[in-house]
Amino acid sequence: MSGTFFGYTQEQITHLAVTWGAAAFMLYMLFIVGENAWKSKASKRGTLALFFLLAFGMVGFVAKTITEKIMGI
């Protein structure tokens, strides 16, 4: 069991951290955007703009993950 951590290899731990850790972080960021919209008393259009503009960067990461699954990389 040399080179493992609780029976997991470094590659498995990295994969877990990138997928589940990043997903958890993205959900937390969406919570923060919603909290900012709520505290600023933004209108429905303003809230939509906040979610679209501030969360748009996550779309690339999700698209990359989906593309990798489809292509089998």
CORURJO-V834446 format. One line per field, one symbol per residue. ss: DSSP state (H for helix, E for strand, L for the rest). psi: psi as a letter, one per 20 degrees, with the letter a starting at -180 (. if undefined). burial: b if it has 9 or more other C-alpha atoms within 8 Angstrom, else e. A space follows every 10 residues. Layout:
ss=???
psi=???
burial=???
This chain:
ss=LLLLELLELH HHHHHHHHHH HHHHHHHHHH HHHHHHHHHL LLLHHHHHHH HHHHHHHHHH HHHHHHHHHH HLL
psi=kpjrokjqrh ggggggggfh ghgghghghh ggghgggghi lqrggggggg ggghjhhhhg gghggggggg ik.
burial=eeebeeeebb eebeebbeee bbeeebeebb eebbeebeee ebeeebbeeb beeebbeeee eeeeeeebee eee
